[in-house]
Amino acid sequence: MTVTVAKWKVDEYHRMIAAGILDARRVELLKGEIVEMSPEGEPHAYFSSEAGEYLIRLLGDRATIRLSKPITLALDSEPEPDIAIVQRLGREYLEHHPYPQNIFWLIEYSDSSLDKDLEIKSKVYAEAKIPEYWVVNLKNRQLVVFREPQNGEYASKSTLTGGTIYPLAFPDVAISVNSIVSS
């Protein structure tokens, strides 16, 4: 028996949201599929919030830090990364969520969703040519850094447990890995 999965377009997904169909669900759209999001445990909520505040202080008015808000990508994807560091477009975001060209880099905090974030989401983000994507492995307190999107995958992947990282979009900004991984 062949199973056929119904695929959804971003505009259809938006209509479902507007109609209230998805109100009681924590979901995101990945490659046309509506995917349940893992519940956010206390460590996930704490570390992502602290890192968001740290980045707001560090980057000031150079970028907008969006916490757990949608971004709109090609290939019928509208994920909700834990932290999106995006261009400051102000009221333009009343008309649309950030598009790939508006995104400096993304951060996901992962415990139970680690495989999804390392495998599925890394490919979705690479296909959208997001220049940089970080995954915080909450179990091991590691920062996995993906860079150089090429052919639907990231060519560069490194794992950090401490030290300093300089984001590609802001090479003059030193970010403490500990402040991202274990605030």
N, CA, C and O of each residue as an XYZ file, in Angstrom:
732
protein
N       0.837     -1.176      0.000
C       0.000      0.000      0.000
C       0.886      1.245      0.000
O       1.825      1.351      0.789
N       0.584      2.155     -0.867
C       1.317      3.404     -0.953
C       0.566      4.474     -0.174
O      -0.641      4.653     -0.335
N       1.298      5.172      0.664
C       0.696      6.257      1.438
C       1.059      7.577      0.756
O       2.228      7.846      0.481
N       0.060      8.377      0.493
C       0.283      9.687     -0.103
C       0.010     10.741      0.961
O      -1.058     10.769      1.572
N       0.980     11.593      1.165
C       0.861     12.656      2.157
C       0.348     13.906      1.462
O       0.860     14.292      0.411
N      -0.659     14.537      2.045
C      -1.170     15.797      1.504
C      -0.156     16.891      1.777
O       0.272     17.073      2.917
N       0.228     17.612      0.755
C       1.178     18.714      0.891
C       0.402     20.028      0.899
O      -0.614     20.179      0.220
N       0.910     20.972      1.685
C       0.255     22.259      1.838
C       1.170     23.370      1.353
O       2.389     23.302      1.515
N       0.582     24.374      0.769
C       1.299     25.589      0.369
C       1.250     26.571      1.534
O       0.378     26.473      2.397
N       2.183     27.512      1.557
C       2.228     28.495      2.640
C       0.917     29.266      2.735
O       0.423     29.498      3.838
N       0.339     29.671      1.594
C      -0.907     30.438      1.656
C      -2.060     29.595      2.198
O      -2.935     30.126      2.882
N      -2.080     28.299      1.908
C      -3.106     27.414      2.478
C      -2.913     27.277      3.991
O      -3.879     27.275      4.754
N      -1.676     27.164      4.401
C      -1.332     27.093      5.830
C      -1.797     28.361      6.540
O      -2.354     28.291      7.636
N      -1.571     29.519      5.922
C      -2.010     30.792      6.504
C      -3.529     30.845      6.619
O      -4.063     31.372      7.595
N      -4.224     30.301      5.623
C      -5.693     30.286      5.694
C      -6.173     29.398      6.843
O      -7.146     29.735      7.518
N      -5.499     28.267      7.069
C      -5.853     27.402      8.204
C      -5.649     28.135      9.527
O      -6.470     28.028     10.439
N      -4.546     28.881      9.625
C      -4.267     29.654     10.836
C      -5.355     30.716     11.027
O      -5.899     30.863     12.122
N      -5.670     31.453      9.955
C      -6.683     32.513     10.036
C      -8.057     31.953     10.402
O      -8.838     32.614     11.087
N      -8.349     30.741      9.948
C      -9.644     30.119     10.246
C      -9.692     29.508     11.648
O     -10.749     29.066     12.098
N      -8.552     29.484     12.334
C      -8.515     28.941     13.690
C      -8.360     27.435     13.760
O      -8.451     26.851     14.840
N      -8.128     26.807     12.635
C      -8.028     25.344     12.590
C      -6.842     24.835     13.413
O      -6.908     23.752     13.996
N      -5.776     25.603     13.460
C      -4.554     25.158     14.137
C      -4.349     25.821     15.498
O      -3.272     25.710     16.083
N      -5.376     26.511     16.007
C      -5.234     27.280     17.247
C      -4.705     26.480     18.435
O      -3.868     26.978     19.187
N      -5.163     25.294     18.607
C      -4.793     24.510     19.793
C      -3.568     23.631     19.554
O      -3.257     22.769     20.376
N      -2.875     23.839     18.442
C      -1.748     22.984     18.092
C      -0.472     23.801     17.968
O      -0.490     24.933     17.483
N       0.642     23.213     18.415
C       1.968     23.813     18.189
C       2.560     23.113     16.981
O       3.108     22.016     17.086
N       2.441     23.762     15.835
C       2.885     23.164     14.581
C       3.691     24.164     13.769
O       3.677     25.368     14.024
N       4.395     23.622     12.780
C       5.104     24.445     11.806
C       5.025     23.735     10.463
O       4.797     22.527     10.408
N       5.211     24.473      9.395
C       5.144     23.917      8.049
C       6.559     23.656      7.545
O       7.362     24.583      7.433
N       6.867     22.392      7.241
C       8.187     22.008      6.725
C       8.006     21.229      5.433
O       7.449     20.131      5.431
N       8.475     21.799      4.344
C       8.387     21.170      3.028
C       6.965     20.720      2.713
O       6.749     19.626      2.192
N       6.004     21.572      3.033
C       4.616     21.298      2.712
C       3.880     20.407      3.698
O       2.693     20.136      3.519
N       4.562     19.951      4.729
C       3.928     19.095      5.733
C       3.771     19.856      7.040
O       4.691     20.545      7.482
N       2.614     19.729      7.647
C       2.379     20.355      8.944
C       2.917     19.406      9.996
O       2.436     18.283     10.149
N       3.929     19.879     10.723
C       4.674     19.041     11.657
C       4.451     19.536     13.084
O       4.551     20.731     13.361
N       4.149     18.602     13.983
C       3.999     18.942     15.400
C       5.344     19.384     15.960
O       6.380     18.797     15.649
N       5.318     20.421     16.785
C       6.525     20.887     17.454
C       6.581     20.240     18.835
O       5.554     20.064     19.489
N       7.778     19.892     19.267
C       7.957     19.284     20.584
C       7.556     20.279     21.675
O       7.741     21.485     21.514
N       7.012     19.781     22.773
C       6.723     20.682     23.894
C       8.020     21.328     24.391
O       9.090     20.719     24.347
N       7.904     22.550     24.857
C       9.071     23.287     25.312
C       9.239     23.080     26.815
O       8.468     23.615     27.612
N      10.245     22.303     27.194
C      10.524     22.074     28.610
C      11.192     23.281     29.239
O      11.562     24.236     28.556
N      11.338     23.219     30.546
C      11.923     24.345     31.274
C      13.326     24.714     30.813
O      13.581     25.898     30.593
N      14.269     23.752     30.650
C      15.613     24.135     30.192
C      15.582     24.822     28.819
O      16.281     25.810     28.595
N      14.779     24.294     27.920
C      14.643     24.867     26.587
C      14.152     26.309     26.681
O      14.742     27.209     26.083
N      13.086     26.526     27.423
C      12.519     27.867     27.574
C      13.517     28.813     28.237
O      13.682     29.951     27.798
N      14.179     28.345     29.288
C      15.118     29.188     30.013
C      16.304     29.601     29.144
O      16.596     30.789     29.001
N      16.985     28.608     28.563
C      18.204     28.906     27.804
C      17.921     29.733     26.555
O      18.690     30.640     26.235
N      16.831     29.438     25.842
C      16.532     30.217     24.639
C      16.153     31.653     24.998
O      16.522     32.583     24.281
N      15.422     31.845     26.094
C      15.071     33.205     26.527
C      16.308     33.996     26.950
O      16.476     35.154     26.568
N      17.174     33.356     27.745
C      18.400     34.033     28.191
C      19.300     34.387     27.011
O      19.862     35.481     26.961
N      19.437     33.464     26.067
C      20.270     33.729     24.888
C      19.671     34.852     24.054
O      20.399     35.693     23.526
N      18.351     34.869     23.934
C      17.692     35.943     23.195
C      17.977     37.298     23.811
O      18.294     38.252     23.100
N      17.867     37.391     25.133
C      18.159     38.653     25.817
C      19.629     39.047     25.649
O      19.945     40.220     25.449
N      20.519     38.062     25.731
C      21.947     38.315     25.542
C      22.210     38.890     24.142
O      22.952     39.861     23.994
N      21.604     38.290     23.134
C      21.813     38.762     21.765
C      21.209     40.147     21.540
O      21.771     40.954     20.799
N      20.086     40.422     22.163
C      19.486     41.761     22.065
C      20.453     42.803     22.614
O      20.675     43.844     21.996
N      21.029     42.513     23.784
C      22.007     43.453     24.382
C      23.249     43.586     23.499
O      23.764     44.686     23.302
N      23.719     42.470     22.976
C      24.956     42.446     22.203
C      24.819     43.132     20.845
O      25.705     43.882     20.434
N      23.718     42.878     20.152
C      23.555     43.404     18.795
C      22.856     44.758     18.746
O      22.918     45.446     17.727
N      22.196     45.146     19.825
C      21.541     46.450     19.857
C      20.603     46.649     18.692
O      19.743     45.809     18.427
N      20.766     47.766     17.987
C      19.858     48.058     16.877
C      20.391     47.569     15.528
O      19.900     47.988     14.480
N      21.377     46.697     15.549
C      21.930     46.155     14.298
C      21.040     45.051     13.718
O      21.109     44.761     12.524
N      20.210     44.440     14.559
C      19.346     43.347     14.112
C      18.139     43.268     15.036
O      18.146     43.793     16.149
N      17.116     42.603     14.550
C      15.961     42.285     15.378
C      16.096     40.826     15.794
O      16.412     39.961     14.977
N      15.853     40.565     17.068
C      15.897     39.199     17.583
C      14.454     38.751     17.774
O      13.731     39.294     18.609
N      14.045     37.765     16.999
C      12.676     37.245     17.082
C      12.720     35.899     17.795
O      13.432     34.988     17.371
N      11.968     35.780     18.865
C      11.925     34.553     19.662
C      10.680     33.740     19.333
O       9.554     34.191     19.541
N      10.902     32.526     18.812
C       9.808     31.580     18.511
C       8.725     32.194     17.633
O       7.533     32.069     17.912
N       9.164     32.860     16.568
C       8.242     33.455     15.592
C       8.506     32.847     14.218
O       9.629     32.435     13.929
N       7.478     32.788     13.370
C       7.639     32.169     12.049
C       8.577     32.945     11.127
O       8.756     34.157     11.248
N       9.162     32.195     10.210
C       9.886     32.744      9.066
C       9.306     32.043      7.843
O       8.891     30.887      7.934
N       9.272     32.717      6.713
C       8.691     32.137      5.511
C       9.792     31.818      4.517
O      10.549     32.695      4.101
N       9.870     30.540      4.143
C      10.908     30.063      3.225
C      10.268     29.497      1.965
O       9.066     29.235      1.932
N      11.067     29.314      0.945
C      10.599     28.674     -0.276
C      10.301     27.207      0.021
O      10.506     26.736      1.140
N       9.825     26.509     -0.970
C       9.520     25.076     -0.852
C       8.481     24.814      0.236
O       8.534     23.796      0.926
N       7.540     25.741      0.380
C       6.412     25.573      1.294
C       6.841     25.233      2.711
O       6.405     24.235      3.285
N       7.693     26.068      3.260
C       8.134     25.904      4.640
C       7.932     27.205      5.405
O       8.256     28.291      4.924
N       7.387     27.064      6.609
C       7.267     28.198      7.516
C       7.557     27.710      8.935
O       6.650     27.563      9.754
N       8.847     27.461      9.208
C       9.233     27.000     10.545
C       9.201     28.148     11.552
O       9.097     29.319     11.187
N       9.292     27.777     12.823
C       9.347     28.755     13.912
C      10.604     28.494     14.737
O      10.541     27.843     15.780
N      11.750     29.003     14.269
C      12.988     28.785     15.028
C      12.912     29.446     16.403
O      12.185     30.420     16.597
N      13.665     28.905     17.345
C      13.667     29.472     18.694
C      14.161     30.910     18.683
O      13.608     31.767     19.371
N      15.204     31.175     17.900
C      15.720     32.537     17.770
C      16.047     32.775     16.298
O      16.745     31.984     15.665
N      15.527     33.880     15.771
C      15.876     34.309     14.419
C      16.493     35.694     14.524
O      15.881     36.613     15.068
N      17.685     35.839     14.013
C      18.361     37.121     14.000
C      18.155     37.666     12.588
O      18.692     37.131     11.618
N      17.364     38.744     12.490
C      16.897     39.220     11.192
C      17.136     40.718     11.023
O      17.447     41.429     11.979
N      16.982     41.175      9.786
C      17.091     42.597      9.492
C      15.993     43.358     10.234
O      14.903     42.839     10.473
N      16.305     44.571     10.581
C      15.338     45.455     11.245
C      14.482     46.108     10.165
O      14.860     47.130      9.593
N      13.328     45.507      9.895
C      12.443     46.049      8.869
C      11.178     46.659      9.465
O      10.288     47.097      8.737
N      11.107     46.682     10.785
C       9.991     47.345     11.461
C       8.631     46.879     10.986
O       8.335     45.684     10.980
N       7.797     47.847     10.583
C       6.410     47.582     10.237
C       6.251     46.702      8.993
O       5.161     46.190      8.739
N       7.309     46.522      8.226
C       7.214     45.624      7.066
C       6.810     44.215      7.504
O       6.176     43.477      6.750
N       7.189     43.851      8.743
C       6.831     42.521      9.239
C       5.345     42.405      9.585
O       4.891     41.333      9.984
N       4.588     43.488      9.440
C       3.128     43.393      9.527
C       2.568     42.724      8.274
O       1.486     42.139      8.310
N       3.303     42.812      7.174
C       2.859     42.277      5.883
C       3.365     40.867      5.610
O       2.726     40.107      4.883
N       4.494     40.518      6.181
C       5.068     39.182      5.954
C       6.077     38.866      7.051
O       6.663     39.759      7.662
N       6.261     37.571      7.283
C       7.322     37.122      8.186
C       8.654     37.303      7.450
O       8.663     37.482      6.232
N       9.774     37.258      8.170
C      11.066     37.377      7.483
C      11.244     36.300      6.408
O      10.909     35.132      6.604
N      11.778     36.732      5.279
C      12.138     35.840      4.183
C      13.628     35.516      4.306
O      14.330     36.160      5.086
N      14.121     34.536      3.556
C      15.550     34.181      3.654
C      16.494     35.370      3.512
O      17.490     35.451      4.232
N      16.205     36.281      2.610
C      17.101     37.428      2.407
C      17.098     38.386      3.594
O      17.967     39.254      3.684
N      16.132     38.243      4.509
C      16.066     39.092      5.706
C      16.761     38.465      6.904
O      16.907     39.110      7.942
N      17.194     37.211      6.773
C      17.681     36.436      7.914
C      19.206     36.418      7.955
O      19.862     36.040      6.984
N      19.763     36.837      9.106
C      21.210     36.760      9.305
C      21.605     35.348      9.730
O      22.487     34.739      9.125
N      20.950     34.827     10.773
C      21.158     33.443     11.169
C      20.038     33.001     12.093
O      19.274     33.817     12.609
N      19.956     31.675     12.293
C      18.889     31.063     13.092
C      19.496     30.193     14.172
O      20.584     29.641     14.010
N      18.765     30.077     15.290
C      19.196     29.222     16.394
C      18.025     28.366     16.843
O      16.923     28.869     17.061
N      18.270     27.073     16.978
C      17.290     26.141     17.539
C      17.873     25.537     18.809
O      19.057     25.204     18.857
N      17.041     25.398     19.836
C      17.411     24.713     21.071
C      16.772     23.336     21.017
O      15.571     23.215     20.773
N      17.568     22.299     21.244
C      17.093     20.943     21.005
C      17.371     20.001     22.152
O      18.470     19.948     22.704
N      16.342     19.265     22.485
C      16.444     18.166     23.433
C      15.811     16.979     22.727
O      16.512     16.192     22.090
N      14.516     16.842     22.832
C      13.832     15.737     22.158
C      13.768     15.934     20.647
O      13.562     14.966     19.916
N      13.939     17.163     20.162
C      13.856     17.443     18.726
C      15.224     17.483     18.049
O      15.341     17.973     16.926
N      16.254     16.977     18.714
C      17.617     17.098     18.193
C      17.771     16.506     16.794
O      18.351     17.153     15.922
N      17.274     15.311     16.559
C      17.406     14.699     15.233
C      16.711     15.547     14.169
O      17.265     15.769     13.092
N      15.500     16.020     14.465
C      14.767     16.851     13.511
C      15.547     18.125     13.200
O      15.642     18.532     12.043
N      16.104     18.753     14.233
C      16.821     20.014     14.028
C      18.141     19.819     13.285
O      18.513     20.645     12.452
N      18.850     18.728     13.584
C      20.138     18.476     12.925
C      19.973     17.964     11.493
O      20.796     18.258     10.626
N      18.922     17.209     11.251
C      18.758     16.575      9.938
C      17.761     17.321      9.053
O      18.136     17.865      8.014
N      16.510     17.347      9.458
C      15.458     17.914      8.606
C      15.591     19.434      8.490
O      15.646     19.976      7.386
N      15.641     20.115      9.638
C      15.672     21.573      9.583
C      16.974     22.096      8.973
O      16.960     23.120      8.290
N      18.081     21.422      9.202
C      19.324     21.898      8.585
C      19.207     21.873      7.062
O      19.726     22.764      6.389
N      18.541     20.874      6.520
C      18.355     20.801      5.073
C      17.373     21.865      4.586
O      17.600     22.491      3.550
N      16.286     22.073      5.326
C      15.322     23.116      4.958
C      16.009     24.474      4.935
O      15.818     25.253      4.000
N      16.802     24.761      5.955
C      17.486     26.051      6.030
C      18.579     26.174      4.974
O      18.769     27.250      4.406
N      19.293     25.094      4.707
C      20.326     25.130      3.664
C      19.692     25.337      2.285
O      20.209     26.101      1.471
N      18.574     24.656      2.027
C      17.878     24.836      0.751
C      17.432     26.280      0.575
O      17.414     26.795     -0.543
N      17.069     26.938      1.679
C      16.650     28.342      1.635
C      17.855     29.287      1.611
O      17.694     30.506      1.546
N      19.046     28.721      1.663
C      20.309     29.480      1.652
C      20.451     30.420      2.846
O      20.991     31.519      2.721
N      19.963     29.977      4.004
C      20.204     30.706      5.246
C      21.701     30.552      5.505
O      22.182     29.425      5.625
N      22.452     31.651      5.595
C      23.914     31.538      5.641
C      24.479     30.838      6.867
O      25.570     30.270      6.821
N      23.733     30.882      7.964
C      24.262     30.309      9.203
C      23.102     29.790     10.050
O      22.054     30.426     10.155
N      23.316     28.616     10.652
C      22.297     27.972     11.464
C      22.985     27.306     12.646
O      23.924     26.529     12.473
N      22.507     27.619     13.858
C      23.084     27.042     15.075
C      22.060     26.153     15.756
O      20.885     26.506     15.857
N      22.514     24.999     16.221
C      21.680     24.105     17.011
C      22.342     23.931     18.374
O      23.503     23.530     18.462
N      21.601     24.234     19.431
C      22.102     24.031     20.783
C      21.603     22.671     21.249
O      20.403     22.458     21.421
N      22.545     21.758     21.449
C      22.236     20.428     21.975
C      22.161     20.569     23.494
O      23.188     20.650     24.168
N      20.949     20.596     24.025
C      20.758     20.817     25.457
C      21.273     19.665     26.313
O      21.687     19.877     27.453
N      21.251     18.444     25.773
C      21.724     17.286     26.547
C      23.220     17.363     26.807
O      23.682     17.078     27.912
N      23.978     17.752     25.781
C      25.435     17.763     25.893
C      26.021     19.161     26.050
O      27.239     19.324     26.123
N      25.154     20.165     26.100
C      25.594     21.565     26.220
C      26.630     21.900     25.145
O      27.725     22.382     25.432
N      26.237     21.623     23.890
C      27.101     21.885     22.745
C      26.398     22.816     21.765
O      25.170     22.829     21.675
N      27.180     23.582     21.043
C      26.673     24.416     19.969
C      27.158     23.825     18.650
O      28.360     23.756     18.394
N      26.217     23.402     17.824
C      26.543     22.872     16.504
C      26.304     24.003     15.504
O      25.198     24.535     15.405
N      27.344     24.358     14.773
C      27.297     25.502     13.864
C      27.343     25.002     12.419
O      28.277     24.313     12.008
N      26.309     25.369     11.666
C      26.241     25.037     10.242
C      26.470     26.318      9.452
O      25.893     27.363      9.755
N      27.333     26.218      8.422
C      27.612     27.357      7.553
C      27.811     26.874      6.115
O      27.977     25.681      5.862
N      27.790     27.804      5.204
C      28.051     27.549      3.787
C      27.004     26.637      3.148
O      27.307     25.494      2.808
N      25.775     27.132      2.983
C      24.757     26.294      2.322
C      25.114     26.060      0.853
O      25.372     27.000      0.101
N      25.119     24.786      0.466
C      25.421     24.400     -0.913
C      24.611     23.167     -1.270
O      24.641     22.167     -0.553
N      23.896     23.237     -2.363
C      23.149     22.089     -2.877
C      22.237     21.454     -1.825
O      22.167     20.230     -1.713
N      21.548     22.284     -1.066
C      20.571     21.782     -0.105
C      21.145     21.235      1.189
O      20.427     20.620      1.977
N      22.438     21.453      1.416
C      23.071     21.032      2.668
C      24.113     22.075      3.054
O      24.520     22.905      2.242
N      24.531     22.010      4.305
C      25.600     22.905      4.746
C      26.941     22.216      4.544
O      27.131     21.073      4.960
N      27.869     22.918      3.903
C      29.202     22.362      3.636
C      30.068     22.351      4.889
O      30.987     21.541      5.005
N      29.775     23.255      5.832
C      30.584     23.359      7.047
C      29.726     23.072      8.274
O      28.639     23.627      8.435
N      30.234     22.200      9.131
C      29.562     21.878     10.390
C      30.633     21.725     11.456
O      31.572     20.945     11.294
N      30.491     22.474     12.552
C      31.444     22.344     13.652
C      30.686     22.326     14.962
O      29.571     22.839     15.057
N      31.305     21.729     15.980
C      30.688     21.619     17.298
C      31.576     22.324     18.310
O      32.774     22.057     18.406
N      30.961     23.232     19.066
C      31.695     24.007     20.062
C      31.124     23.743     21.451
O      29.920     23.548     21.613
N      32.001     23.738     22.446
C      31.551     23.586     23.836
C      31.941     24.788     24.688
O      31.579     24.860     25.863
N      32.657     25.707     24.118
C      33.070     26.912     24.836
C      33.759     27.856     23.878
O      33.782     27.634     22.668
N      34.321     28.916     24.439
C      35.047     29.877     23.618
C      34.160     30.970     23.071
O      33.141     31.330     23.661
N      34.570     31.486     21.931
C      33.904     32.622     21.302
C      33.619     32.290     19.850
O      34.412     31.624     19.184
N      32.483     32.758     19.369
C      32.138     32.589     17.963
C      31.785     33.957     17.392
O      31.211     34.805     18.075
N      32.139     34.151     16.136
C      31.856     35.394     15.433
C      30.869     35.082     14.312
O      31.233     34.399     13.355
N      29.636     35.563     14.405
C      28.657     35.242     13.364
C      29.080     35.838     12.019
O      29.688     36.906     11.965
N      28.753     35.142     10.952
C      29.144     35.599      9.619
C      28.602     36.987      9.306
O      29.289     37.788      8.672
N      27.387     37.282      9.739
C      26.763     38.568      9.438
C      27.398     39.728     10.190
O      27.351     40.872      9.738
N      27.990     39.426     11.339
C      28.601     40.453     12.185
C      29.963     39.962     12.662
O      30.115     39.616     13.834
N      30.952     39.925     11.777
C      32.250     39.355     12.134
C      32.995     40.148     13.212
O      33.992     39.672     13.753
N      32.519     41.343     13.520
C      33.139     42.150     14.572
C      32.500     41.906     15.943
O      32.930     42.491     16.937
N      31.489     41.056     16.001
C      30.771     40.787     17.253
C      31.209     39.443     17.817
O      31.012     38.402     17.191
N      31.801     39.475     18.997
C      32.237     38.249     19.682
C      31.101     37.745     20.559
O      30.622     38.450     21.447
N      30.679     36.516     20.296
C      29.588     35.906     21.057
C      30.161     34.785     21.905
O      30.820     33.878     21.398
N      29.904     34.858     23.193
C      30.340     33.806     24.107
C      29.492     32.559     23.901
O      28.271     32.600     24.056
N      30.133     31.462     23.557
C      29.408     30.205     23.360
C      28.670     29.824     24.639
O      27.541     29.339     24.579
N      29.295     30.037     25.794
C      28.625     29.710     27.064
C      27.340     30.502     27.252
O      26.383     29.992     27.835
N      27.304     31.737     26.769
C      26.091     32.540     26.917
C      24.961     32.031     26.028
O      23.793     32.319     26.288
N      25.291     31.293     25.002
C      24.277     30.705     24.117
C      23.881     29.317     24.601
O      22.711     28.939     24.541
N      24.860     28.563     25.079
C      24.646     27.160     25.439
C      24.203     26.956     26.893
O      23.373     26.091     27.172
N      24.745     27.734     27.801
C      24.449     27.459     29.217
C      24.375     28.721     30.055
O      24.909     28.781     31.163
N      23.710     29.719     29.517
C      23.584     31.044     30.164
C      23.724     30.986     31.643
O      23.641     32.016     32.312
